[in-house]
Each structure stands twice: as C-alpha cells, then as structure tokens.
Amino acid sequence: MNDTPGWASPGSAPSDGQDTTVPRPAAPADDAGSAPKWSTDQPPAGQWSPPSASGTGPAPQRPAPGWGGPAQGRGPGYGGGPGPGYGWGPPPAAKPGVIPLRPLGVGEILDGAVSTLRAHWRTVLGVTLAVAVVSQIAEILIQRYLLPEPVALDPDATPSETLRQAADSMQQSLVSLVPSLVLTVIGTLFTTSILTVVISRSVLGRPVTLSEAWRESRPRLPQLLGLTLLLLLMSTAVMTIGVLPGILLGSVAGAALTVLGGCAGLAVVIWLMVRFNLASPALMLERRGVMPSLRRSAKLVGGAWWRTFGILLLTLVLTFLVTLVLAVPFGIVAAAVDGGGLEGLMSGTGADLGWPFLIITGIGTVVATTITYPISAGVTVLLYVDQRIRREALDLELARAAGVPGYGPEQSGPSPSGS
C-alpha cells in the first residue's frame, strides 16, 4: 500500500494518455433516426455556466460529490455523506478529536500534542506534576546526602596529575548521573504509559480520567520497563563498542580513535532510537510484547526515517527552548538567593550552594518537566497514529470507533490498537 493515499477528486484531471482535444460526444439520435442538429450559436469553449434559477424551470439540484455513499463504507470523506456539498475540492476529513483523521503534517502533529494538553489538562498535568515532584525531591536528597563532593582541580599540578584529576572528575560525574538516570526511567515509565492512553482517547474525542488511564495502562508496565531497559542497554553497548578500542590503545592516537568511535557510536544510537521510537505506543496500544513492538516500530518507520527524525528533532529543539525559558529564571533567582549570589556564579568561583539553591532550581525543573513532557509524549503517539493512517488506513477504523456518521457501526475498544 502506498504511504500517502491520493486525495484528488473525480473529474479533476484527464486520465493518463487521454487526448484533451477530442470533442464532446454527440447526443443520441432523435426518434426519427436523424442526427441531432447543433445550433451555430455556441458559447465559447471552457466557459460553461450553470442554468439560472430565473429560467423556465427550477434550477437542477447539484449532486453531492464523491465516489459512493455511506452504504459502500466510504463515509462522508469519500462520498455523499451528510453535510453541505464540497464542490470539486477535497472534502474535509473527519475530526472527532484533536487531529483530523487523515495523513498529518508536522504542524498538525505538534498542534495535536498541545491540544491534548489543553483538552485533558487535569489528567495530563496531574500525572506529570506528581511524577516530576516525586522525582525531583528524590534527586535533591540524593545530591545533598549521597553524592560525593566534586573533585577540585589543582592548577599547580603536573600534567600527569592534572590528567588523573580530570579522569577522576569525569568518572565521578558519570557516577552522579546514575541516580538521575534511574529516576528518569521510573518517571518515564509512569508518564509514558498513562499519557499514551490519554492521547489515544483524545484522538477519538473521548474523555478520560486519571484513574481510568492508570487502570488501562497498569498491566503494560512490566513490558514497558523491559522495553526501556533493552533500549538503554542497546545504546550503552553501541557506545562502549565505539569508544573501547581508543581507550585500550591509551595514547594520542587512542584519544583520536576514541573521539571518532564515539561519534560513530552516537550516529548508530540516533539511528536506532529513531527506528524504535514508535515501539512504546505499539506496545501500549496493540498489546504486543517487547520484541514484536520493536519490529512493529521498525516496520512503521521504514521508508520514513528522515521525516520521523526531523519531527523528533524539531520537538526536541522546541521543548529545549521552553525549558530554558521556564528554568533559567529559577536558576538566576536561586543563585542570587543562595551562596555567593550572582557574583560567585559569574566568576566561576563555585559558591557553596545549599538548600535554597536546590529547592528553587528544583521548582524550575518541575515546572519545565510538567509542561514539556506531555508535548514530547504526544508527538510520539501521534507519529505512530500518522504512520498507521498512511500505511494501513487507520483513519477509517478510527472514524468508526469514534462514531462518525457514514463510516459504519461504532466499534468497541481502543481504536488505535491493532487488536
């Protein structure tokens, strides 16, 4: 099946190979068998006008455009469904929820994610705010009590000692990232599972509460955890393979090889993450296992990798800018309130930052996460829906599930799922 279905209306263009100079066919002969007689006064070519209602009879009714009625299962988007006539242009797609049921553009995907946040703000902000607050409190406590003090570099040390200190500082930084990574994974599990259900309902225009979303998504949490851990292990293994030869070589050439291997590994990780980006919606909505969800994502993204990558990159840039706008003011206020203030922050002397700094910056992080994460999750789920519309005509199934007139009887169950 073609990725992009055609939307041209009937009669809008001649068929392939048709000679447009061929005259119109003659009218049938009269009862006497003689050929029809055309008047010598004919309107100019290409200037046909419809009959006026002021003539001798009523104006003929304009037939509804389309390729069949609802009885053929096409619905109003393809034939004579309810509503006013659409002329010869493409009929508008059904829109029971936050997106029109047709292949989506980039702007429509982003708008659908934001519209979901507006339409279900109580449910969406409820889960993201709760997860962000719990994660940030745990991260603040870990930073304050469990992580060691940063390694201070000695400016008078020998080159070998400076290199050792830099290695120790990098190792300590990597260790300090582990708690944040674990908290991020746990928070992502809960928010992804619940938001996927919320967004799938918003596509159909159906309301959903937080308890309903949690009840529907809870059985899929173990599989979603397995999928998340598998993707993390896959990325770690690729990066390790890329940088390990240079590290083992241990010279200037080894350092250069490490940089090249790291860049190559990063490129492979990006390719894999885009290819498997739709695995979590497939796992949640189609009730698939971990490996079938990965294969499903690879199939949906296949042939559209660059488009998917571009949309995800644009979403990442937008959420990063929103995070800066929301979090940077909190960081400035925190630096002004705590420690040496702005002078210590700007001079790089490293003021002794305590509880006020951690609390204020934590509030900024919570605000930014609460706003940006639903948008990122919404883009991922709507990308999944868009690819299934393009490849599998999911729009017809969604319209039937939403109860749109002219698309057949309403189906029960979550419509974006393949079950």
C-alpha positions in Angstrom: 0.0 0.0 0.0 1.2 3.5 -0.8 2.4 5.6 2.1 0.4 8.6 1.0 -3.1 7.9 -0.3 -4.4 10.1 -3.1 -6.8 12.9 -2.3 -7.7 14.1 -5.8 -11.4 14.3 -6.5 -13.0 12.6 -9.5 -13.0 14.5 -12.8 -10.3 16.9 -11.7 -7.9 15.9 -14.4 -7.9 13.8 -17.6 -6.8 10.2 -17.4 -3.3 9.3 -18.4 -2.9 9.3 -22.2 -6.3 10.9 -22.8 -6.3 13.5 -25.7 -7.9 16.7 -24.3 -8.6 17.9 -27.8 -11.2 15.2 -28.5 -14.7 16.9 -28.9 -17.6 16.1 -26.7 -19.6 13.0 -27.9 -22.7 13.8 -29.9 -26.1 13.5 -28.4 -28.1 10.4 -29.3 -30.3 10.5 -32.4 -33.9 11.5 -32.2 -36.9 9.2 -32.7 -36.8 9.6 -36.5 -33.3 8.4 -36.6 -31.8 11.6 -37.9 -28.7 13.0 -36.4 -29.0 15.9 -33.9 -28.8 19.4 -35.2 -26.5 21.6 -33.2 -27.1 25.4 -33.2 -24.5 27.5 -34.8 -24.5 29.8 -31.8 -22.5 28.1 -29.1 -20.8 29.6 -26.1 -17.0 29.9 -26.2 -15.1 26.8 -25.2 -14.3 26.5 -21.5 -17.0 29.0 -20.4 -19.8 26.7 -19.5 -22.2 28.3 -16.9 -24.9 26.5 -14.8 -28.5 27.2 -15.6 -30.1 30.1 -13.8 -32.9 29.7 -11.4 -34.8 32.5 -13.3 -35.4 30.3 -16.3 -38.5 28.4 -17.3 -38.0 25.7 -14.8 -36.4 25.2 -11.4 -32.6 25.0 -11.2 -31.3 21.4 -11.2 -30.1 20.2 -7.9 -26.3 19.8 -7.6 -25.4 16.2 -6.9 -23.3 15.5 -3.9 -19.7 14.9 -4.9 -17.9 11.7 -4.1 -17.3 8.1 -5.1 -20.1 6.4 -3.4 -22.4 6.8 -0.4 -22.1 5.6 3.1 -23.6 2.3 2.1 -20.3 1.5 0.4 -18.4 2.0 3.6 -16.6 5.1 2.4 -18.1 7.7 4.7 -18.5 11.4 4.2 -14.8 11.9 3.4 -15.2 9.8 0.2 -18.7 10.2 -0.9 -22.2 11.6 -0.4 -22.3 11.8 3.3 -24.2 14.3 5.4 -23.4 18.0 5.3 -23.2 20.6 2.5 -21.6 19.9 -0.8 -17.9 20.5 -1.1 -17.6 21.3 -4.8 -14.8 19.6 -6.6 -12.2 20.2 -4.0 -11.1 17.5 -1.5 -13.7 17.0 1.2 -12.6 17.9 4.8 -11.6 14.9 6.9 -13.5 13.9 10.0 -12.1 15.3 13.2 -13.8 13.8 16.2 -10.8 14.7 18.5 -7.6 16.6 18.5 -6.4 15.7 14.9 -8.2 15.3 11.6 -8.4 11.6 10.5 -6.0 11.8 7.5 -2.3 11.9 7.0 -0.9 14.6 9.2 1.6 17.4 8.6 4.3 18.4 11.1 2.3 21.4 12.4 -0.8 19.2 12.9 1.2 16.7 14.9 2.6 19.4 17.2 -0.8 21.1 17.4 -2.4 17.8 18.3 0.0 17.3 21.2 -0.7 20.8 22.6 -4.5 20.4 22.0 -4.4 17.2 24.1 -2.7 19.1 26.9 -5.4 21.7 26.7 -8.3 19.3 26.4 -7.2 16.9 29.2 -5.1 19.3 31.3 -6.4 17.9 34.6 -5.4 14.4 33.8 -2.2 15.2 31.9 -0.8 17.8 34.4 -2.0 15.6 37.3 0.3 12.7 36.3 3.2 14.7 35.1 3.2 17.1 38.0 3.1 14.2 40.5 5.9 12.3 38.8 8.0 15.4 38.4 7.6 16.4 42.1 8.5 13.0 43.5 11.4 12.6 41.1 12.8 16.0 41.9 12.6 15.5 45.7 14.4 12.2 45.4 17.1 13.7 43.2 17.6 16.7 45.6 18.0 14.3 48.5 20.5 12.2 46.6 22.5 15.2 45.5 22.6 16.5 49.1 23.4 13.4 51.1 24.7 10.5 48.8 26.8 12.1 46.1 30.5 12.9 47.0 31.9 16.4 46.8 33.1 17.4 43.3 36.8 16.9 42.6 38.7 20.2 42.7 41.4 20.6 40.1 44.8 21.8 41.3 46.1 24.5 39.0 49.7 23.8 40.1 49.6 20.1 39.5 51.8 18.4 36.9 50.3 17.4 33.5 50.1 13.8 34.5 48.4 14.7 37.8 46.0 17.1 36.0 45.1 14.3 33.6 44.4 11.9 36.5 42.3 14.5 38.3 40.3 15.1 35.1 39.7 11.4 34.7 38.6 11.2 38.3 36.2 14.1 37.8 34.7 12.6 34.7 34.3 9.2 36.5 32.6 11.0 39.4 30.3 12.9 37.0 29.2 9.6 35.4 28.5 8.0 38.7 26.5 11.0 39.8 24.3 10.6 36.6 23.2 7.1 37.6 20.7 8.1 40.2 19.2 10.8 37.9 19.0 8.2 35.1 17.2 5.7 37.3 14.7 8.3 38.4 14.2 9.4 34.9 13.5 5.9 33.7 11.0 5.3 36.5 9.2 8.6 35.9 9.2 8.0 32.1 7.5 4.6 32.7 4.5 6.0 34.5 4.1 9.1 32.4 4.5 7.3 29.1 2.1 4.6 29.9 -0.7 6.9 31.2 -0.2 9.6 28.6 -0.3 7.1 25.7 -3.8 6.1 26.9 -4.9 9.7 27.3 -3.7 10.7 23.8 -5.3 7.7 22.2 -8.6 8.7 23.7 -8.2 12.4 22.7 -7.8 11.3 19.1 -11.3 9.8 19.3 -12.7 12.8 21.2 -13.5 10.8 24.3 -13.0 12.0 27.9 -10.7 10.0 30.2 -9.9 10.4 33.9 -6.6 9.7 35.6 -7.9 6.6 37.3 -9.2 5.2 34.0 -5.9 5.8 32.3 -4.0 4.2 35.1 -6.3 1.2 35.2 -5.8 0.6 31.5 -2.1 1.2 31.4 -1.0 -0.6 34.6 -0.9 -4.2 33.1 1.5 -3.0 30.4 4.1 -1.5 32.9 6.3 -4.7 33.1 6.6 -4.9 29.3 7.3 -1.2 29.0 10.0 -1.5 31.7 11.6 -4.3 29.7 11.5 -2.3 26.5 13.0 0.8 28.2 15.9 -1.2 29.7 16.5 -3.0 26.5 16.9 0.3 24.6 19.2 1.6 27.3 21.4 -1.5 27.2 21.4 -1.3 23.4 22.6 2.3 23.4 25.2 1.6 26.1 26.6 -1.4 24.2 26.9 0.5 21.0 28.7 3.5 22.6 31.0 1.1 24.5 32.0 -0.7 21.3 32.7 2.6 19.7 35.0 4.1 22.4 36.6 1.0 23.9 39.3 0.5 21.2 40.6 4.0 21.7 40.6 3.7 25.4 42.5 0.5 25.3 45.1 2.0 23.0 45.9 4.7 25.5 47.9 7.3 23.5 47.3 10.4 21.4 46.2 8.2 18.6 44.0 6.3 21.0 42.4 9.6 22.1 41.6 10.5 18.4 40.3 7.0 17.9 38.1 7.4 21.0 36.6 10.6 19.6 35.9 9.0 16.2 34.5 5.9 17.7 32.3 8.0 20.0 30.9 10.0 17.0 30.3 6.8 15.1 28.6 5.2 18.1 26.4 8.2 18.6 25.3 8.2 15.0 24.3 4.5 15.3 22.5 5.2 18.6 20.5 8.0 17.0 19.6 5.8 14.0 18.4 3.0 16.4 16.4 5.3 18.7 14.5 6.9 15.7 13.9 3.4 14.2 12.5 2.1 17.5 10.8 5.4 18.6 7.3 4.0 18.0 7.8 0.8 19.9 6.3 2.1 23.2 2.9 3.2 21.5 2.8 -0.1 19.7 3.4 -2.0 23.0 0.7 0.0 24.8 -2.0 0.3 22.2 -1.5 -3.0 20.3 -0.9 -5.2 23.4 2.4 -6.5 21.9 5.4 -7.9 23.6 8.9 -6.2 23.7 10.4 -7.8 20.6 7.2 -7.6 18.5 6.9 -3.9 19.4 10.5 -3.2 18.2 9.8 -5.0 14.9 6.5 -3.1 14.6 8.2 0.2 15.1 10.9 -0.6 12.6 8.2 -1.5 10.0 6.3 1.7 10.6 9.4 4.0 10.5 10.8 2.1 7.5 10.8 4.5 4.5 10.1 7.5 6.7 13.2 7.6 8.8 14.3 11.1 7.8 10.8 12.5 8.3 10.5 10.9 11.7 14.0 12.2 12.7 13.1 15.7 11.6 9.9 15.8 13.6 11.6 14.4 16.7 14.5 16.9 16.3 12.1 19.8 15.9 10.2 18.7 19.0 13.5 18.3 21.0 14.5 21.9 20.0 11.1 23.3 20.9 11.0 21.6 24.3 14.6 22.7 25.0 13.7 26.3 24.3 10.6 26.1 26.5 12.8 24.5 29.3 15.3 27.4 29.0 12.5 30.0 29.2 11.0 28.3 32.3 14.0 27.0 34.2 16.7 29.7 33.6 14.8 32.4 35.6 14.6 30.0 38.6 18.3 29.3 38.3 19.2 33.0 38.3 16.9 33.6 41.4 18.4 30.6 43.1 22.0 31.8 42.5 21.0 35.3 43.8 19.4 33.9 46.9 21.9 31.2 47.9 25.7 31.3 48.5 27.8 34.0 46.9 25.0 35.2 44.7 25.3 36.2 41.1 28.9 37.3 41.5 30.1 33.9 42.6 28.1 32.3 39.8 29.5 34.6 37.1 33.1 34.5 38.4 33.1 30.7 38.4 34.5 30.5 41.9 31.8 28.0 42.8 29.8 29.3 45.7 28.7 26.9 48.4 25.2 26.2 47.2 22.8 24.8 49.8 19.2 24.0 50.3 17.7 27.3 48.9 19.6 26.8 45.6 18.5 23.1 45.3 14.8 23.9 46.2 14.4 26.8 43.8 16.1 25.1 40.9 14.1 22.0 41.6 10.9 24.0 41.4 12.0 25.3 38.0 12.7 21.8 36.8 9.3 20.6 38.0 7.6 23.4 36.1 9.5 22.8 32.9 9.1 19.0 33.0 5.3 19.3 33.7 4.8 21.4 30.6 7.3 19.8 28.1 7.0 16.1 28.7 3.3 15.8 27.6 4.2 17.5 24.3 7.1 15.0 23.7 4.9 12.1 24.5 2.1 13.4 22.4 4.3 13.8 19.4 5.5 10.2 19.7 1.9 8.8 19.9 0.6 11.0 17.1 3.6 10.0 14.9 2.5 6.4 15.5 -1.1 7.2 14.6 0.0 9.1 11.5 2.2 6.3 10.2 -0.6 3.8 10.6 -3.0 6.1 8.8 -0.6 6.4 5.9 0.2 2.7 5.7 -2.9 0.9 7.0 -5.8 3.3 6.5 -6.3 3.5 10.3 -8.4 6.7 9.8 -11.4 4.6 8.7 -11.1 2.4 11.8 -10.7 5.5 14.0 -13.8 7.2 12.4 -15.9 4.1 13.0 -14.7 3.8 16.6 -15.5 7.5 17.2 -19.0 7.0 15.8 -18.6 9.4 12.9 -21.7 9.2 10.7 -21.3 7.4 7.4 -18.4 5.1 8.5 -20.4 2.1 9.6 -21.4 0.9 13.0 -19.4 2.1 16.0 -16.7 -0.3 17.1 -15.9 -1.0 20.7 -12.5 -0.9 22.3 -9.5 1.4 21.9 -9.3 2.1 18.2 -5.6 3.0 17.7 -4.7 -0.5 18.8 -4.3 -3.3 16.3 -6.3 -5.7 18.4 
